[in-house]
Amino acid sequence: MAPASSANVYCTNATDKEISYANNSSLQKKVQLKTRPFLEYTIKDMLSKMVHVPCIKVADLGCASGPNTFFPTCEVMDIIASVCRQAHWESPELQVFLNDLPQNDFNTVFKSIPAFNGKPCFIAGVAGSFYQRLFPSKSIHFVHSSYSLHWLSKSSPPNVSKAYSGQFRNDFSRFLHFRSEEMITEGRMLLTFIGRSSTDPTSKDCCAIWDLFTKSLLDLVAKGLVHESDIDSFNVPYYYPCEEEMREIIEKERSFALDKLEIFEMNWDFEDDVFNENFEKSRSGRNVANCIRAITESMIASHFGEAIIDDLFSRFAQHVGEHLSCEKTKYYVTIVVSMTMK
């Protein structure tokens, strides 16, 4: 089966879906809160080194649609305002470009923009893949992306880790190249995405959750609801890189200087640290399954059909709950990178 472009089938669930991304993106919000200190460091360092400009242009890549969409924008506004107050500078205006694939629910996003009326912030949507050019040359001061770059531009052959690694290297190198054309010299970029702690691309910290998903699909094969050949031809376009790969790609591409790279862990279940004294595997399994469903349903339905979706994710929730009740592999390794455009 030829590799499929993820842009053709991938988008998060819109607000009219039963399991919408807007209602199942608490994990992503926790990641953004966790990386807030990195955002503050990056913005403050950028402002300390740049000549005052009347307008700072910001691009948020992979913005999705939901309560988290405007969080980075609001945080950047607050950080800039704080720095300017302390330094007795005049605050610049902010031009923010919210980017995602054309299938993203931009209508819902745009309905929230009037909340910024009267503020020194002007927001526009930019539809397109961030693996291509999106903005005019030397126009962007700051680029932000959270939990998006582990998704590839297309899938690779099944069970061929080198093919997936090669696709990620190609995609991320192109991403850096295109951003280098769009950003000003000394512009800054903050990227956060799911990775892995081991150099082994088949390690549990990046494969365990998808192994449980495959197990759920095989349950449906046993019931005669899914053909095994359909599973064999289903290739999820994601890749979780390790720190060594990240450093190597950034150094080889040569457009950016790596300022900071840190790794932390996030529980699969966003409520894990809230209810850790009273673990409920059904609740926890459901939380994880709904989070995955909200970001993958369109892709899965396009390959297997919509009829299996409810049954599939019900089984997935059961398997995840059982796994979390007895296994230690229950976290996403998260990599955050702060870079400066050379």
C-alpha positions as CSV (number, residue, x, y, z in Angstrom):
1,M,0.0,0.0,0.0
2,A,1.4,3.4,-1.0
3,P,2.2,5.8,1.9
4,A,-0.7,8.1,2.5
5,S,-0.4,11.8,3.1
6,S,-1.6,12.5,6.7
7,A,-2.9,15.8,5.6
8,N,-5.7,14.0,3.6
9,V,-7.2,12.2,6.6
10,Y,-5.8,13.7,9.8
11,C,-7.6,16.3,11.9
12,T,-8.8,16.5,15.4
13,N,-12.5,15.9,16.2
14,A,-14.6,19.0,15.7
15,T,-16.9,20.3,18.5
16,D,-20.0,18.6,16.9
17,K,-18.4,15.1,17.4
18,E,-19.5,13.0,20.4
19,I,-15.9,12.7,21.5
20,S,-14.6,16.1,20.5
21,Y,-11.0,17.4,20.9
22,A,-12.3,20.4,22.7
23,N,-13.7,18.2,25.5
24,N,-10.8,15.8,25.5
25,S,-7.6,17.9,25.4
26,S,-6.9,18.2,29.1
27,L,-3.6,16.3,28.7
28,Q,-2.4,18.9,26.1
29,K,-3.4,21.7,28.5
30,K,-1.3,20.2,31.2
31,V,1.6,20.0,28.8
32,Q,1.3,23.6,28.0
33,L,1.2,24.5,31.7
34,K,4.2,22.4,32.3
35,T,6.2,24.1,29.5
36,R,5.2,27.6,30.5
37,P,8.6,28.3,32.2
38,F,10.3,27.4,28.9
39,L,8.0,29.8,27.0
40,E,8.7,32.6,29.5
41,Y,12.5,32.0,29.2
42,T,12.4,32.0,25.4
43,I,10.2,35.2,25.1
44,K,12.2,37.1,27.7
45,D,15.5,36.2,26.1
46,M,14.2,37.1,22.7
47,L,13.1,40.5,23.9
48,S,16.3,41.2,25.7
49,K,18.3,40.8,22.4
50,M,16.0,42.4,19.8
51,V,15.7,46.0,18.8
52,H,12.3,47.4,19.7
53,V,9.7,46.8,17.0
54,P,6.1,48.1,16.8
55,C,4.7,44.7,16.1
56,I,5.9,41.2,17.1
57,K,4.7,38.4,14.8
58,V,4.0,35.0,16.3
59,A,3.1,31.7,14.6
60,D,1.4,28.9,16.6
61,L,1.7,25.7,14.4
62,G,-0.8,22.9,15.0
63,C,-3.2,25.1,17.0
64,A,-6.2,22.6,16.7
65,S,-9.6,23.9,17.9
66,G,-10.6,23.9,21.5
67,P,-9.9,25.5,24.9
68,N,-6.1,25.3,24.4
69,T,-6.0,27.0,21.1
70,F,-5.5,30.5,22.5
71,F,-3.5,29.6,25.6
72,P,-0.1,30.2,24.0
73,T,-1.3,33.5,22.6
74,C,-2.5,34.7,26.0
75,E,0.7,33.6,27.7
76,V,2.9,35.4,25.1
77,M,0.8,38.5,25.6
78,D,1.2,38.4,29.3
79,I,4.9,37.7,29.2
80,I,5.6,40.6,26.8
81,A,3.4,42.9,28.8
82,S,5.2,42.0,32.0
83,V,8.7,42.5,30.5
84,C,7.7,45.9,29.0
85,R,6.2,47.1,32.3
86,Q,9.4,46.2,34.2
87,A,11.6,47.8,31.6
88,H,9.3,50.9,31.1
89,W,9.1,50.1,27.4
90,E,6.1,50.7,25.2
91,S,4.4,47.4,24.6
92,P,4.4,46.3,20.9
93,E,1.3,45.1,19.1
94,L,1.1,41.3,18.5
95,Q,0.2,39.7,15.2
96,V,-0.6,36.0,15.8
97,F,-1.0,33.4,13.1
98,L,-2.9,30.3,14.1
99,N,-2.0,27.4,11.8
100,D,-3.3,23.9,11.3
101,L,-4.4,21.7,8.4
102,P,-7.3,22.9,6.3
103,Q,-9.6,20.3,7.8
104,N,-9.2,21.9,11.3
105,D,-12.4,23.4,12.8
106,F,-11.3,27.0,12.1
107,N,-15.0,28.2,12.3
108,T,-15.0,27.5,16.0
109,V,-11.6,29.1,16.4
110,F,-12.7,32.3,14.6
111,K,-15.8,32.6,16.8
112,S,-13.4,33.1,19.8
113,I,-11.4,35.9,18.2
114,P,-13.8,38.7,19.2
115,A,-12.6,38.1,22.8
116,F,-9.4,39.9,21.8
117,N,-11.2,43.0,20.5
118,G,-9.7,46.1,22.2
119,K,-6.4,44.3,23.0
120,P,-3.1,44.9,21.2
121,C,-3.4,41.5,19.5
122,F,-4.5,40.7,16.0
123,I,-5.2,37.1,15.1
124,A,-5.4,35.3,11.7
125,G,-5.8,31.7,10.6
126,V,-3.4,30.1,8.3
127,A,-4.5,26.7,6.8
128,G,-1.8,24.4,5.6
129,S,0.9,21.8,6.5
130,F,3.8,23.1,8.5
131,Y,6.0,20.8,6.4
132,Q,5.7,23.5,3.7
133,R,6.2,27.3,3.5
134,L,3.4,29.2,5.3
135,F,4.6,32.8,5.7
136,P,6.6,35.5,3.8
137,S,10.4,35.6,4.1
138,K,11.9,37.0,7.3
139,S,8.6,38.0,8.7
140,I,8.1,35.9,11.9
141,H,9.7,36.7,15.3
142,F,8.6,33.7,17.3
143,V,7.3,30.2,16.4
144,H,5.5,27.9,18.8
145,S,4.3,24.3,18.4
146,S,3.0,21.9,21.0
147,Y,2.3,18.2,20.6
148,S,2.2,18.3,16.8
149,L,5.6,17.5,15.3
150,H,5.6,13.8,16.1
151,W,2.9,13.5,13.4
152,L,4.6,12.8,10.0
153,S,3.7,14.2,6.6
154,K,2.9,10.7,5.5
155,S,2.9,7.1,6.7
156,S,5.7,4.6,6.1
157,P,5.7,0.9,5.4
158,P,4.6,-1.2,8.4
159,N,7.1,-2.5,10.9
160,V,10.0,-0.7,9.3
161,S,11.5,1.5,12.0
162,K,14.2,2.8,9.7
163,A,11.6,4.1,7.3
164,Y,9.7,5.9,10.0
165,S,13.0,7.4,11.4
166,G,14.0,8.5,7.9
167,Q,10.6,10.1,7.3
168,F,10.8,12.0,10.6
169,R,14.4,13.2,9.7
170,N,13.2,14.4,6.4
171,D,10.1,16.0,7.7
172,F,11.8,17.7,10.7
173,S,14.6,18.9,8.5
174,R,12.1,20.4,6.0
175,F,10.3,22.0,8.9
176,L,13.4,23.7,10.2
177,H,14.4,24.8,6.7
178,F,11.1,26.4,5.9
179,R,10.9,28.1,9.3
180,S,14.5,29.5,8.7
181,E,13.2,31.2,5.5
182,E,10.2,32.7,7.3
183,M,11.9,33.8,10.6
184,I,14.0,36.9,11.3
185,T,17.6,36.5,12.4
186,E,17.7,36.0,16.1
187,G,14.0,34.9,16.0
188,R,13.1,32.2,18.5
189,M,11.3,28.9,18.3
190,L,9.8,26.7,21.1
191,L,8.7,23.2,20.2
192,T,7.1,20.5,22.4
193,F,6.4,17.0,21.2
194,I,6.1,13.4,22.3
195,G,9.4,11.5,22.2
196,R,11.1,8.6,23.8
197,S,13.8,8.2,26.4
198,S,15.5,5.2,24.7
199,T,17.5,5.2,21.5
200,D,15.5,2.0,20.6
201,P,12.5,3.1,18.4
202,T,10.6,0.0,19.5
203,S,10.9,0.7,23.3
204,K,7.9,0.5,25.5
205,D,7.8,4.2,26.4
206,C,6.7,5.0,22.8
207,C,5.1,1.8,21.6
208,A,3.1,0.5,24.6
209,I,0.0,2.5,24.0
210,W,-0.1,1.6,20.3
211,D,0.4,-2.0,21.2
212,L,-2.8,-1.8,23.2
213,F,-4.5,-0.2,20.3
214,T,-3.5,-3.0,18.0
215,K,-4.7,-5.5,20.6
216,S,-8.1,-3.8,20.4
217,L,-8.2,-4.0,16.6
218,L,-7.3,-7.7,16.8
219,D,-10.3,-8.2,19.2
220,L,-12.5,-7.0,16.3
221,V,-10.8,-9.3,13.9
222,A,-11.7,-12.2,16.2
223,K,-15.3,-11.0,16.1
224,G,-15.2,-10.8,12.3
225,L,-15.7,-7.0,12.3
226,V,-12.3,-6.1,10.9
227,H,-10.1,-7.9,8.2
228,E,-6.6,-8.7,9.4
229,S,-5.3,-7.5,6.0
230,D,-6.8,-4.0,6.9
231,I,-4.7,-4.0,10.0
232,D,-1.6,-5.0,8.1
233,S,-2.1,-2.0,5.7
234,F,-2.9,0.5,8.5
235,N,0.2,2.6,9.2
236,V,-0.2,5.5,11.7
237,P,1.9,8.5,10.6
238,Y,3.6,9.2,13.8
239,Y,7.2,8.9,15.1
240,Y,8.5,9.6,18.6
241,P,12.2,10.8,18.4
242,C,14.8,10.6,21.1
243,E,17.1,13.4,22.3
244,E,20.1,12.2,20.3
245,E,18.1,12.3,17.0
246,M,16.8,15.8,17.8
247,R,20.3,17.2,18.5
248,E,21.7,15.5,15.4
249,I,19.0,16.8,13.0
250,I,19.1,20.4,14.4
251,E,22.9,20.4,14.1
252,K,23.0,19.0,10.6
253,E,20.3,21.4,9.3
254,R,22.4,24.3,10.7
255,S,19.8,27.1,10.6
256,F,19.1,27.1,14.4
257,A,21.2,27.2,17.5
258,L,19.9,24.9,20.2
259,D,19.5,26.9,23.5
260,K,17.7,24.4,25.7
261,L,16.4,20.8,25.4
262,E,14.7,19.1,28.3
263,I,12.7,16.0,28.8
264,F,9.9,15.3,31.2
265,E,7.1,12.7,31.6
266,M,3.3,13.1,31.4
267,N,0.9,10.5,32.6
268,W,-1.3,8.9,29.9
269,D,-4.3,9.8,32.1
270,F,-4.4,13.5,32.8
271,E,-6.2,12.8,36.1
272,D,-3.6,10.4,37.3
273,D,-2.0,12.8,39.8
274,V,-5.4,14.0,41.0
275,F,-6.9,10.6,41.8
276,N,-3.7,8.6,42.4
277,E,-4.9,7.6,45.9
278,N,-8.1,6.1,44.5
279,F,-7.2,4.5,41.1
280,E,-10.2,3.5,39.0
281,K,-9.1,1.6,35.9
282,S,-12.4,2.1,34.0
283,R,-12.2,5.9,34.5
284,S,-8.5,6.0,33.7
285,G,-8.9,3.8,30.6
286,R,-11.8,5.9,29.4
287,N,-9.8,9.2,29.8
288,V,-6.9,7.8,27.8
289,A,-9.1,6.3,25.1
290,N,-11.1,9.5,24.6
291,C,-8.0,11.5,24.3
292,I,-6.6,9.2,21.6
293,R,-9.9,9.0,19.9
294,A,-10.3,12.8,19.7
295,I,-7.1,13.1,17.7
296,T,-7.2,9.9,15.6
297,E,-10.8,9.1,14.9
298,S,-10.9,10.7,11.4
299,M,-7.8,8.8,10.4
300,I,-9.1,5.5,11.7
301,A,-12.6,5.9,10.2
302,S,-11.1,6.7,6.8
303,H,-9.3,3.3,6.8
304,F,-11.6,1.0,8.7
305,G,-15.0,2.7,8.4
306,E,-17.0,4.5,11.0
307,A,-19.1,1.5,12.1
308,I,-16.3,0.0,14.3
309,I,-15.3,3.2,16.1
310,D,-17.4,2.9,19.3
311,D,-16.6,-0.8,19.8
312,L,-12.9,-0.2,19.0
313,F,-12.4,2.5,21.6
314,S,-14.6,0.8,24.2
315,R,-12.2,-2.2,24.0
316,F,-9.2,0.1,23.9
317,A,-10.4,1.8,27.1
318,Q,-10.6,-1.7,28.8
319,H,-7.1,-2.7,27.7
320,V,-5.6,0.6,28.8
321,G,-7.4,0.4,32.2
322,E,-6.0,-3.1,32.7
323,H,-2.5,-2.0,31.7
324,L,-2.5,1.0,34.0
325,S,-3.6,-1.1,36.9
326,C,-0.6,-3.3,36.8
327,E,2.1,-1.8,34.6
328,K,4.6,1.1,35.1
329,T,4.6,2.1,31.4
330,K,2.0,4.8,31.7
331,Y,3.6,8.0,30.6
332,Y,4.4,10.1,27.5
333,V,8.0,11.1,27.3
334,T,7.8,14.8,26.3
335,I,10.7,16.8,24.7
336,V,10.8,20.6,24.8
337,V,13.2,22.5,22.6
338,S,14.1,26.2,22.6
339,M,16.1,27.4,19.6
340,T,17.4,30.6,18.1
341,M,17.4,31.4,14.4
342,K,21.0,32.0,13.3
